[in-house]
Amino acid sequence: MCNKFYEKCVQCPRRCSINRNSGKTGVCGEDNQLRIALACLHFGEEPLVTVHGGSGTIFFTGCTLRCAFCQNYQISQDGLGKAVSKDEFVKICLELQKAGAENINLITGSHQIPLIAEYLKAARQGGCTIPYCWNSSAYESVEMLELLKPYVSIWLPDLKTLNPDVSKKLFAAQDYPQVATKAISWMIKNFPMEFSEEKSKCDYTDSNGYFIKAGTIKDKMQQGVIIRHLFLPGRFEDTAETLQWLKENADSQSVISLMSQYTPVPFNENEKKLSARKQALCAIENRLVTQTEDQDLQDLIEAFDFDLLFYQELSDDTDWLPDFCRKQPFSNKLAKPIWHCNYGFCQ
């Protein structure tokens, strides 16, 4: 059944119509095989997802959006990964669950939704009982998201920008704003929030630098939507516009996660790719966020007064940038590898 979606592929909004069953690759960079680069326990996600045991992250190879500043470019754009069968995928999920994962966090799989849906069903039948979390750019069609509806309960989309000129330059996707807002609105409508009622009694900052506002629910999410927005240096007005949309369309119905850790990536690529990236990145100021910008962001979120919001406090630490060629792409504090495309199971 899945193969029909790959014959003249229109899974994502780019609708490239490539026959991915023939071995050709779409704009996403992938054919009809499901490839994975890494599976690990990740401790740097939002507290509602990481909780105590860490989020069981699975990083898929390829991407529909291909952002110019992508920190995961080795797997999203440069093809690092290994094809896995349904049985191997199920085993990866079960190993993550056995290691203590709070959920299975499916990262950047928008170009492989039919296969992923089939594999998630098999994992459920094989004994995976923890929630599935869909972690994406939101550049995906509602028709494809419907295939995930029976399985995924936690949704972790980005809302990168509402500025079509910026999205055209950074993602070569001028339609990103309308596509992403439509997808996110679908998620909010279909998955109202469910989690425990334990709330923080005062403001505090957790071990990963997330600011937790008093009254915020701080235990495990079972169902619902967490919407991420990464502030892009030099684009304060764009962030203000995005937060305005979120206030009007998502407040009290979802959790907002505002991130200020934009970090220039030391891309290891050929001159042609680097030149294209440099040209695209002219849409923003490719640098760390300043203290002044950080204070302006804090003033902005205070003015909007979101019901549920996480804000990761400013840091100039760039050591967290991953290198997926290594068996341990992150620091030991941030992640515990379970499976790697070049090494297999790590335990």
C-alpha positions in Angstrom: 0.0 0.0 0.0 2.8 2.4 0.9 4.5 2.1 -2.5 1.6 3.9 -4.3 2.6 7.1 -2.5 6.1 7.0 -3.9 5.2 6.3 -7.6 4.6 9.9 -8.5 5.5 11.5 -5.2 3.4 14.4 -4.0 3.8 13.5 -0.3 5.2 16.9 0.7 4.1 20.4 -0.5 6.9 20.5 -3.1 5.0 17.9 -5.1 8.1 16.9 -7.1 6.3 13.9 -8.8 9.5 11.8 -8.9 9.0 8.0 -9.1 10.8 7.2 -5.8 10.0 3.5 -6.4 12.4 3.5 -9.3 15.4 4.3 -7.1 15.3 8.0 -8.0 15.3 10.5 -5.2 12.9 13.4 -4.6 13.6 16.9 -3.5 13.9 15.4 0.0 17.0 13.4 -1.2 15.4 10.0 -0.6 13.9 7.1 -2.5 11.3 4.7 -1.1 13.6 3.2 1.6 13.3 4.4 5.2 16.8 5.5 6.3 17.8 6.4 9.8 21.0 8.0 11.0 20.7 7.8 14.8 18.5 6.6 17.7 19.3 7.9 21.2 18.0 9.0 24.5 18.0 12.8 24.3 17.9 14.9 27.4 17.9 18.4 25.8 14.3 18.5 24.5 11.5 20.4 26.2 10.9 19.2 29.8 7.4 17.9 29.0 9.1 15.5 26.4 12.4 14.7 28.2 10.8 14.3 31.6 13.1 11.9 33.6 14.2 9.1 31.2 14.9 11.2 28.1 13.2 11.3 24.8 13.8 8.3 22.5 14.8 10.3 19.4 15.0 8.7 16.0 16.7 10.9 13.3 15.5 10.1 9.8 17.7 10.8 6.7 16.5 13.4 4.3 14.2 16.4 4.6 11.4 18.2 2.8 12.6 21.7 3.8 16.4 21.7 3.8 17.0 24.9 5.8 20.2 26.8 5.0 21.2 26.9 8.7 20.4 23.3 9.6 22.5 21.9 12.4 21.6 18.4 11.3 22.7 19.0 7.7 24.8 15.8 7.6 21.6 13.7 7.8 18.9 16.1 6.5 20.8 17.2 3.4 24.0 15.2 2.9 22.6 11.7 3.1 24.1 10.2 6.2 22.0 7.2 7.2 21.2 3.5 6.7 18.1 1.8 5.3 16.2 -0.2 7.9 13.6 -2.8 7.6 10.3 -2.8 9.5 11.7 -5.4 11.9 14.8 -3.4 12.6 12.8 -0.3 13.2 10.6 -2.1 15.7 13.7 -3.4 17.4 15.1 0.2 17.6 11.8 1.4 19.2 11.8 -1.5 21.7 15.5 -0.8 22.7 14.7 2.8 23.3 11.8 1.9 25.4 13.9 -0.7 27.3 16.5 2.0 28.0 13.9 4.2 29.7 12.7 6.5 26.9 9.6 8.5 27.8 8.4 8.5 24.2 9.6 7.7 20.6 10.5 11.1 19.1 10.4 10.9 15.3 12.6 13.6 13.9 12.2 15.0 10.4 10.2 12.2 8.8 7.8 14.3 6.7 9.0 12.8 3.4 8.4 9.2 4.6 5.1 9.4 6.3 3.4 6.3 4.7 6.3 4.0 5.6 6.7 5.5 9.1 3.0 5.1 9.8 3.2 1.4 8.7 6.3 0.9 10.9 4.7 2.6 13.9 1.8 0.3 13.7 4.2 -2.7 13.7 6.1 -1.3 16.7 2.8 -1.0 18.6 1.9 -4.6 17.8 5.5 -5.6 18.7 5.2 -4.2 22.3 6.1 -0.5 22.1 3.7 1.1 24.6 5.2 4.6 25.1 3.8 7.7 23.2 4.9 8.6 19.7 6.0 12.2 19.2 6.1 13.8 15.7 9.0 16.3 15.5 9.0 18.2 12.2 9.4 21.5 10.3 5.6 21.5 9.8 6.2 21.7 6.0 3.9 18.8 5.3 0.4 18.3 4.0 -2.6 17.6 6.2 -3.5 14.6 4.0 -0.2 12.9 4.9 -0.6 13.8 8.6 -3.9 12.0 8.6 -1.9 8.7 8.1 -0.2 9.4 11.4 -3.4 10.2 13.3 -4.0 6.7 14.7 -0.5 6.5 16.2 1.1 9.8 17.0 -0.2 11.6 20.1 2.4 14.3 20.8 3.2 16.8 18.1 6.4 19.0 18.1 6.3 21.2 15.0 8.4 24.2 14.2 6.9 27.5 13.1 10.0 29.0 11.7 8.7 32.2 10.1 5.5 33.8 8.7 7.6 35.9 6.3 7.4 34.4 2.7 10.4 36.3 1.5 12.6 34.9 4.3 11.3 31.4 3.8 11.9 31.7 0.0 15.6 32.6 0.7 16.3 30.2 3.6 14.2 27.2 2.6 13.5 27.8 -1.1 9.8 27.4 0.0 7.9 30.7 -0.3 4.7 28.9 0.7 6.1 27.7 4.0 4.0 30.1 6.2 0.6 29.0 4.9 1.6 25.3 4.7 3.0 25.3 8.3 0.1 27.2 9.9 -2.4 24.9 8.2 -0.5 21.8 9.5 -0.2 23.2 13.0 -3.8 24.2 13.1 -4.8 20.6 12.2 -2.6 19.3 15.0 -4.1 21.7 17.6 -7.7 20.8 16.5 -7.2 17.1 16.6 -5.0 16.7 19.7 -6.0 18.6 22.8 -3.4 18.6 25.6 -3.3 15.8 28.1 -0.7 15.6 30.9 -0.5 15.4 34.6 -1.6 18.3 36.7 1.6 18.9 38.7 2.5 22.6 38.3 5.6 24.7 39.2 5.0 26.8 42.2 7.5 29.5 41.2 9.7 30.6 38.2 12.8 28.4 37.8 15.4 27.3 35.2 15.9 23.6 34.6 19.2 21.8 33.9 18.9 22.3 30.2 18.5 26.1 30.4 14.7 26.2 29.9 12.9 28.9 31.8 9.8 27.5 33.5 7.1 30.1 34.4 5.2 29.6 37.6 2.0 27.7 37.0 3.4 25.8 34.1 2.6 22.1 34.0 6.0 20.4 34.4 5.3 16.7 34.2 5.0 14.3 31.2 2.8 15.2 28.2 0.7 12.3 27.0 -1.0 14.1 24.1 -0.9 17.6 22.6 1.1 20.1 20.6 4.4 21.9 21.5 5.1 24.6 18.9 8.8 25.6 18.5 10.0 29.0 17.2 13.7 29.6 16.8 14.6 33.3 16.9 16.7 34.2 13.8 19.3 36.9 14.6 18.3 40.2 13.0 14.7 39.2 12.4 13.0 40.4 15.6 9.9 41.7 13.7 9.4 38.2 12.2 9.5 36.7 15.7 7.0 39.3 16.9 4.7 38.4 14.0 5.0 34.7 14.7 4.3 35.1 18.4 1.2 37.2 17.5 -0.1 34.4 15.3 0.5 31.9 18.1 -1.2 34.1 20.7 -4.3 34.3 18.5 -4.4 30.8 17.2 -2.6 28.5 19.7 -2.4 30.0 23.2 -4.0 27.8 25.9 -4.5 25.1 23.2 -0.8 24.2 23.0 2.6 24.8 24.5 4.9 27.5 23.0 8.6 26.9 23.0 10.7 30.0 22.1 14.3 29.2 21.4 17.2 31.7 21.3 20.1 29.3 20.7 20.7 30.0 17.0 24.2 29.0 16.3 26.3 29.3 13.1 27.2 25.9 11.8 30.7 25.1 10.6 29.6 23.3 7.5 32.0 20.7 6.1 31.0 20.8 2.5 32.3 21.6 -1.0 32.6 25.2 -2.2 29.5 25.0 -4.4 27.3 24.0 -1.4 28.9 26.5 0.9 28.5 29.3 -1.6 24.7 28.5 -2.0 24.4 28.5 1.8 26.2 31.8 2.2 23.9 33.4 -0.3 20.7 32.0 1.4 22.0 33.1 4.9 22.1 36.7 3.8 18.4 36.7 4.8 19.5 36.8 8.4 22.5 37.7 10.5 24.4 34.5 10.8 25.7 34.9 14.3 24.9 34.1 18.0 22.0 36.0 19.6 23.1 39.1 21.6 22.2 39.9 25.2 20.2 42.9 23.9 18.1 40.6 21.6 17.6 38.1 24.4 16.2 40.9 26.7 14.0 42.1 23.9 12.6 38.6 23.5 12.0 38.2 27.2 10.1 41.6 27.2 8.1 40.4 24.2 7.0 37.1 25.7 6.1 38.9 28.9 3.9 41.3 26.9 2.1 38.4 25.2 1.7 36.5 28.5 1.3 33.0 27.0 -0.6 30.5 29.1 2.1 27.8 28.6 5.5 28.7 27.4 9.1 27.5 27.6 12.0 29.8 26.9 15.6 28.5 26.8 17.9 31.0 28.4 20.7 32.5 26.4 24.1 30.7 26.2 27.2 31.2 24.1 28.1 27.5 24.4 28.4 25.9 20.9 29.7 22.5 22.1 26.2 21.1 21.7 26.3 21.2 17.9 26.2 17.6 16.8 28.5 15.6 14.5 26.5 12.6 13.3 29.6 10.9 11.9 30.6 10.1 15.4 29.1 7.2 17.4 28.2 9.8 20.0 27.2 12.9 18.1 26.3 14.9 21.2 27.9 15.4 24.6 27.3 12.5 27.1 25.2 14.9 29.2 22.9 15.6 26.3 22.4 12.1 24.8 22.9 8.4 25.1 23.3 6.6 21.8 21.2 3.4 21.3 21.7 2.8 17.6 23.9 4.4 14.9 23.9 3.9 11.1 27.6 3.2 11.0 27.9 1.2 14.2 24.6 -0.6 14.8 23.3 -1.1 18.3 25.6 0.7 20.8 25.0 -1.5 23.9 
